[in-house]
Amino acid sequence: MRSGFVTLVGRPNAGKSTLLNCLVGAKISIASAKPQTTRLRVAGVRHRPDAQIVFVDTPGIAKPVTSLGKQLNETALAALASLEPLDVICMVIDATAPLGRGDRTIWQSLPTGARAVVAVTKCDRASRAQVLAQLGTAAAFDADAYFPVSGVTGEGTDALLEHLFAGLVEGPAYFPAETITDQPEAWRIAETVREQLLARLSDELPYSIAVRVTEWTPDRIRCDIAVERPSQKGIVIGRGGRLLRAAGTAARRELGLEGVYLELRVRVEPDWQRTPDAVARMLAPQAPSAPRR
């Protein structure tokens, strides 16, 4: 058996979560056009009969303006600090956005001597000229290898996977063959609800939303949705409850919760993302576990 860890890093909205899902072959992290959708260190596992790669998705690294932003940066940097010498870093760069100071700052923060590859993402949306220009600019990073990829269409990901599998060394299988993530089922439920809300809300509000599973019985799951102001509560619920109902219906369908009532309750947590204790509480591991039927 050969195995290893590959940590995905990059700026917010670079396409890390979409790429992770494609590389694992299953939906692990939610994806959204809104930056900083990923809030936790999330592992996704790709299995082969004789090899295993554990991909680690991290929050996008950016200049923080709130306690939440600071916590997201700390989560990403802690993942880098925990790397072993044989682990690989995959620097994710958006082909549709100029490579800027943020990308260079992230590259400079990587551990000295780290094994690193660069994945230029969103090649399905970028022109050939944009992709070539981005690859040329990123060459200054002096990575081990460079791959133009699309997490949406899968373009280029086979070559990236083969490169990563070829670089594995002898090691244990860190997860059983049936396991594709280290996150509990309650986390997946809460994240799916948040994803459906993000798809229906304006650009500003998503940063103020946190979702947690607070009750779980065989026939009913309740999620608490936290917002920062009373006015936001009305926006999330929508006229006549339509927005919340639509998000709940879509989440239940995606999760396959046949015969289970998914209750969504919105409550106000004033300025939670600016309060360190509240941020820690909102990002803490989901407590409820799946009940036995």
LUMLO-570525 format. One record per residue (C-alpha): residue in one letter; x, y, z. Coordinates in Angstrom, 2 decimals. Layout:
<r "a",<X,Y,Z>>
...
//
This chain:
<r "m",<0.00,0.00,0.00>>
<r "r",<1.16,3.52,-0.86>>
<r "s",<-0.45,6.60,0.64>>
<r "g",<-0.07,10.30,1.31>>
<r "f",<-1.71,13.64,2.00>>
<r "v",<-2.30,16.44,-0.52>>
<r "t",<-3.35,19.81,0.92>>
<r "l",<-5.19,22.28,-1.32>>
<r "v",<-4.43,25.95,-0.63>>
<r "g",<-5.22,29.19,-2.40>>
<r "r",<-7.17,32.41,-2.30>>
<r "p",<-10.92,32.47,-1.61>>
<r "n",<-13.03,31.38,-4.58>>
<r "a",<-10.05,29.86,-6.41>>
<r "g",<-11.99,26.64,-6.98>>
<r "k",<-10.44,24.42,-4.30>>
<r "s",<-13.66,22.74,-3.16>>
<r "t",<-14.88,22.03,-6.70>>
<r "l",<-11.47,20.56,-7.52>>
<r "l",<-11.51,18.45,-4.34>>
<r "n",<-14.90,16.97,-5.25>>
<r "c",<-13.66,16.13,-8.73>>
<r "l",<-10.44,14.52,-7.51>>
<r "v",<-12.26,12.41,-4.91>>
<r "g",<-15.03,11.49,-7.32>>
<r "a",<-17.81,12.46,-4.91>>
<r "k",<-19.25,15.62,-3.41>>
<r "i",<-17.41,16.35,-0.17>>
<r "s",<-17.23,20.14,0.15>>
<r "i",<-20.00,22.50,-0.85>>
<r "a",<-19.16,24.90,-3.66>>
<r "s",<-20.40,28.40,-4.31>>
<r "a",<-19.47,31.49,-6.29>>
<r "k",<-19.35,33.33,-2.95>>
<r "p",<-15.80,33.59,-1.52>>
<r "q",<-14.86,31.84,1.74>>
<r "t",<-17.54,29.20,1.43>>
<r "t",<-15.24,26.60,3.03>>
<r "r",<-14.89,27.20,6.76>>
<r "l",<-13.25,24.03,8.06>>
<r "r",<-10.37,21.76,7.18>>
<r "v",<-12.13,19.01,5.23>>
<r "a",<-10.55,15.75,4.10>>
<r "g",<-11.68,13.81,1.05>>
<r "v",<-10.24,10.37,0.24>>
<r "r",<-9.46,8.89,-3.18>>
<r "h",<-9.00,5.12,-3.10>>
<r "r",<-7.22,2.69,-5.39>>
<r "p",<-6.63,-1.00,-4.66>>
<r "d",<-2.98,-0.38,-3.80>>
<r "a",<-2.95,3.33,-2.96>>
<r "q",<-4.80,6.09,-1.11>>
<r "i",<-4.61,9.87,-1.30>>
<r "v",<-6.12,12.02,1.44>>
<r "f",<-6.97,15.42,-0.04>>
<r "v",<-7.32,18.25,2.47>>
<r "d",<-9.51,21.21,1.50>>
<r "t",<-8.74,24.42,3.41>>
<r "p",<-10.45,27.81,3.70>>
<r "g",<-9.24,30.45,1.27>>
<r "i",<-6.49,32.63,2.72>>
<r "a",<-7.16,36.38,2.58>>
<r "k",<-6.64,39.51,4.65>>
<r "p",<-9.09,39.07,7.57>>
<r "v",<-11.55,41.79,8.55>>
<r "t",<-13.56,39.81,11.15>>
<r "s",<-12.93,37.15,13.79>>
<r "l",<-14.40,34.64,11.34>>
<r "g",<-11.89,35.66,8.66>>
<r "k",<-9.04,35.37,11.16>>
<r "q",<-10.22,31.89,12.20>>
<r "l",<-10.43,30.75,8.57>>
<r "n",<-6.86,31.89,7.94>>
<r "e",<-5.66,30.13,11.09>>
<r "t",<-7.39,26.92,10.00>>
<r "a",<-5.69,26.99,6.60>>
<r "l",<-2.26,27.88,8.00>>
<r "a",<-2.54,25.21,10.70>>
<r "a",<-3.11,22.63,7.97>>
<r "l",<0.13,23.75,6.31>>
<r "a",<2.02,23.73,9.61>>
<r "s",<1.01,20.10,10.23>>
<r "l",<2.43,18.83,6.93>>
<r "e",<4.93,16.00,6.97>>
<r "p",<8.00,16.16,4.65>>
<r "l",<6.52,13.66,2.18>>
<r "d",<3.13,15.37,1.96>>
<r "v",<2.26,17.45,-1.10>>
<r "i",<0.81,20.95,-1.37>>
<r "c",<-1.44,21.74,-4.31>>
<r "m",<-1.50,25.50,-4.87>>
<r "v",<-4.80,26.35,-6.58>>
<r "i",<-4.85,29.42,-8.83>>
<r "d",<-7.89,30.82,-10.66>>
<r "a",<-7.25,31.06,-14.40>>
<r "t",<-9.90,33.79,-14.75>>
<r "a",<-8.37,36.18,-12.17>>
<r "p",<-4.99,37.94,-12.24>>
<r "l",<-2.30,36.27,-10.17>>
<r "g",<-1.69,38.84,-7.47>>
<r "r",<-0.16,39.67,-4.14>>
<r "g",<-2.45,37.25,-2.29>>
<r "d",<-1.25,34.28,-4.36>>
<r "r",<2.38,35.26,-3.82>>
<r "t",<1.84,35.69,-0.08>>
<r "i",<0.35,32.21,0.17>>
<r "w",<3.22,30.70,-1.81>>
<r "q",<5.76,32.40,0.44>>
<r "s",<3.96,31.03,3.51>>
<r "l",<4.45,27.41,2.42>>
<r "p",<6.90,25.39,4.50>>
<r "t",<10.48,25.58,3.27>>
<r "g",<11.31,22.64,1.01>>
<r "a",<7.69,21.52,0.70>>
<r "r",<6.74,19.38,-2.28>>
<r "a",<4.30,21.49,-4.27>>
<r "v",<2.35,21.44,-7.52>>
<r "v",<0.26,24.21,-9.06>>
<r "a",<-3.26,23.62,-10.39>>
<r "v",<-4.59,26.43,-12.59>>
<r "t",<-8.36,25.98,-12.26>>
<r "k",<-11.53,27.06,-14.08>>
<r "c",<-10.05,26.22,-17.47>>
<r "d",<-13.60,25.57,-18.68>>
<r "r",<-14.34,29.28,-18.20>>
<r "a",<-10.99,30.80,-19.20>>
<r "s",<-9.69,31.30,-22.72>>
<r "r",<-6.64,29.39,-23.91>>
<r "a",<-4.69,32.65,-23.81>>
<r "q",<-5.70,33.25,-20.17>>
<r "v",<-4.64,29.74,-19.16>>
<r "l",<-1.27,30.00,-20.89>>
<r "a",<-0.66,33.43,-19.39>>
<r "q",<-1.49,32.20,-15.91>>
<r "l",<0.78,29.17,-16.29>>
<r "g",<3.58,31.44,-17.46>>
<r "t",<3.17,33.82,-14.53>>
<r "a",<2.89,30.95,-12.01>>
<r "a",<6.16,29.50,-13.31>>
<r "a",<7.88,31.99,-10.99>>
<r "f",<6.74,29.80,-8.08>>
<r "d",<9.14,27.04,-9.21>>
<r "a",<6.72,24.24,-8.33>>
<r "d",<7.41,20.58,-9.10>>
<r "a",<4.70,20.50,-11.78>>
<r "y",<1.90,22.60,-13.27>>
<r "f",<-1.56,21.45,-14.38>>
<r "p",<-4.36,23.36,-16.13>>
<r "v",<-7.57,21.81,-14.81>>
<r "s",<-11.31,22.20,-14.44>>
<r "g",<-13.08,20.82,-11.40>>
<r "v",<-16.39,21.22,-13.24>>
<r "t",<-15.62,19.27,-16.43>>
<r "g",<-12.72,17.19,-15.12>>
<r "e",<-10.37,18.53,-17.79>>
<r "g",<-6.75,17.92,-16.82>>
<r "t",<-7.57,16.24,-13.51>>
<r "d",<-6.56,12.75,-14.69>>
<r "a",<-3.03,13.99,-15.35>>
<r "l",<-2.94,15.70,-11.95>>
<r "l",<-4.16,12.53,-10.22>>
<r "e",<-1.62,10.32,-12.00>>
<r "h",<1.19,12.67,-10.97>>
<r "l",<0.06,12.62,-7.35>>
<r "f",<-0.41,8.85,-7.21>>
<r "a",<3.00,8.31,-8.82>>
<r "g",<4.64,10.33,-6.05>>
<r "l",<3.19,8.31,-3.17>>
<r "v",<5.46,6.32,-0.90>>
<r "e",<4.84,3.15,1.07>>
<r "g",<2.41,3.84,3.90>>
<r "p",<-0.81,2.75,5.61>>
<r "a",<-4.37,3.19,4.44>>
<r "y",<-5.48,6.06,6.67>>
<r "f",<-9.18,5.46,6.01>>
<r "p",<-11.27,2.33,5.30>>
<r "a",<-12.16,1.73,1.65>>
<r "e",<-15.78,2.84,2.16>>
<r "t",<-14.82,6.18,3.75>>
<r "i",<-14.57,9.26,1.54>>
<r "t",<-14.40,12.05,4.17>>
<r "d",<-13.44,12.64,7.78>>
<r "q",<-16.50,14.80,8.47>>
<r "p",<-19.63,13.46,10.26>>
<r "e",<-23.02,13.14,8.57>>
<r "a",<-24.45,16.06,10.58>>
<r "w",<-21.81,18.32,9.07>>
<r "r",<-22.82,17.26,5.55>>
<r "i",<-26.46,18.03,6.30>>
<r "a",<-25.70,21.48,7.72>>
<r "e",<-23.36,22.32,4.85>>
<r "t",<-25.90,21.25,2.24>>
<r "v",<-28.51,23.52,3.81>>
<r "r",<-26.00,26.39,3.80>>
<r "e",<-25.12,25.71,0.17>>
<r "q",<-28.77,25.93,-0.86>>
<r "l",<-29.15,29.19,1.04>>
<r "l",<-26.02,30.64,-0.58>>
<r "a",<-27.46,29.87,-4.00>>
<r "r",<-30.54,31.97,-3.22>>
<r "l",<-29.13,34.94,-1.31>>
<r "s",<-27.37,38.16,-2.23>>
<r "d",<-23.58,38.55,-2.16>>
<r "e",<-23.39,40.24,1.26>>
<r "l",<-25.57,38.02,3.43>>
<r "p",<-23.79,34.62,3.08>>
<r "y",<-20.92,35.69,5.34>>
<r "s",<-23.43,36.21,8.16>>
<r "i",<-24.95,32.73,7.95>>
<r "a",<-23.98,29.66,9.96>>
<r "v",<-25.90,26.37,10.04>>
<r "r",<-25.83,23.66,12.69>>
<r "v",<-27.78,20.45,13.23>>
<r "t",<-29.31,20.76,16.69>>
<r "e",<-31.76,17.83,16.81>>
<r "w",<-31.81,14.50,15.02>>
<r "t",<-34.38,11.74,15.40>>
<r "p",<-35.24,8.95,12.94>>
<r "d",<-38.06,11.04,11.46>>
<r "r",<-36.92,14.63,11.98>>
<r "i",<-33.79,16.75,11.64>>
<r "r",<-33.67,20.33,12.85>>
<r "c",<-31.08,22.82,11.65>>
<r "d",<-30.56,26.17,13.33>>
<r "i",<-29.57,28.94,10.92>>
<r "a",<-27.79,31.83,12.61>>
<r "v",<-27.78,35.36,11.19>>
<r "e",<-26.42,38.56,12.70>>
<r "r",<-29.37,40.98,12.48>>
<r "p",<-33.19,40.79,12.64>>
<r "s",<-33.44,42.23,9.12>>
<r "q",<-31.35,39.32,7.81>>
<r "k",<-33.72,36.84,9.41>>
<r "g",<-36.55,38.12,7.23>>
<r "i",<-34.39,37.90,4.11>>
<r "v",<-33.41,34.29,4.81>>
<r "i",<-37.02,33.26,5.47>>
<r "g",<-38.31,35.13,2.42>>
<r "r",<-41.79,36.37,1.62>>
<r "g",<-44.25,33.91,3.09>>
<r "g",<-41.35,31.59,3.97>>
<r "r",<-40.73,30.82,0.30>>
<r "l",<-36.94,31.14,0.26>>
<r "l",<-36.40,29.01,3.35>>
<r "r",<-38.87,26.42,2.12>>
<r "a",<-37.20,26.23,-1.30>>
<r "a",<-33.76,25.82,0.26>>
<r "g",<-35.03,23.10,2.58>>
<r "t",<-36.72,21.20,-0.24>>
<r "a",<-33.58,21.32,-2.39>>
<r "a",<-31.36,20.25,0.51>>
<r "r",<-33.64,17.34,1.44>>
<r "r",<-33.67,16.19,-2.20>>
<r "e",<-29.88,16.32,-2.53>>
<r "l",<-29.35,14.54,0.79>>
<r "g",<-31.88,11.83,-0.06>>
<r "l",<-33.80,12.31,3.18>>
<r "e",<-36.87,10.36,2.12>>
<r "g",<-39.51,10.27,4.84>>
<r "v",<-37.53,12.65,7.09>>
<r "y",<-38.85,16.08,8.04>>
<r "l",<-36.10,18.69,7.69>>
<r "e",<-36.95,21.63,9.94>>
<r "l",<-35.08,24.89,9.38>>
<r "r",<-35.19,27.48,12.15>>
<r "v",<-33.63,30.96,11.78>>
<r "r",<-32.36,32.81,14.84>>
<r "v",<-30.37,35.99,15.44>>
<r "e",<-26.84,35.79,16.89>>
<r "p",<-25.79,39.48,16.98>>
<r "d",<-22.45,40.06,15.17>>
<r "w",<-21.42,36.44,15.70>>
<r "q",<-18.66,36.50,13.05>>
<r "r",<-16.93,39.36,14.87>>
<r "t",<-16.92,37.63,18.26>>
<r "p",<-14.20,34.98,18.75>>
<r "d",<-16.25,32.86,21.18>>
<r "a",<-19.27,32.87,18.88>>
<r "v",<-17.11,31.96,15.88>>
<r "a",<-15.62,29.04,17.79>>
<r "r",<-19.11,27.87,18.73>>
<r "m",<-20.45,28.13,15.18>>
<r "l",<-17.48,26.27,13.69>>
<r "a",<-17.30,23.61,16.40>>
<r "p",<-17.89,19.98,15.35>>
<r "q",<-21.55,19.08,14.88>>
<r "a",<-22.79,17.36,18.03>>
<r "p",<-25.74,15.16,16.99>>
<r "s",<-25.03,11.78,15.42>>
<r "a",<-27.30,9.75,13.18>>
<r "p",<-29.94,7.96,15.28>>
<r "r",<-30.53,4.27,14.90>>
<r "r",<-33.82,3.25,13.35>>
//
